[in-house]
């Protein structure tokens, strides 16, 4: 039995995957995986996800070159969430930040503040959007 058979995918056949940089512990992003993208992740050692908006699976870094190399893959006690530790190349966020969690709100619900520098201009990575 594969560990994948122990996982609980939601009604849409998806499971949330939290991606963490192994060296620092920084949470980089959260994305969805289906069985095929998880199998491809295990097979290649790089992260593959399911895009709900585009209805297709994709490899992190396929257009930007900012790939994630798997260092560890774990799942929680309920089997319904993945934690993937990676070695990140470049920015994890499509907006050019190291982490997708680059904005913070204070305890009082203050205006969000950008908490890290932008590593790259997204227009330079993906091309200017019209």
ABEGO torsion letter per residue (X at the ends): XBAAAABBBBAAGBBBBBBBBAAAGBBABBBBBBAAAAAAAAAAGBBBBBBAAAGBBBBBGAAAGBBBBBABBBBBAAGABBBBBBBBBEBABAAGBABABABBBBAAGBBBBBABBBABBAAAAAEBBX
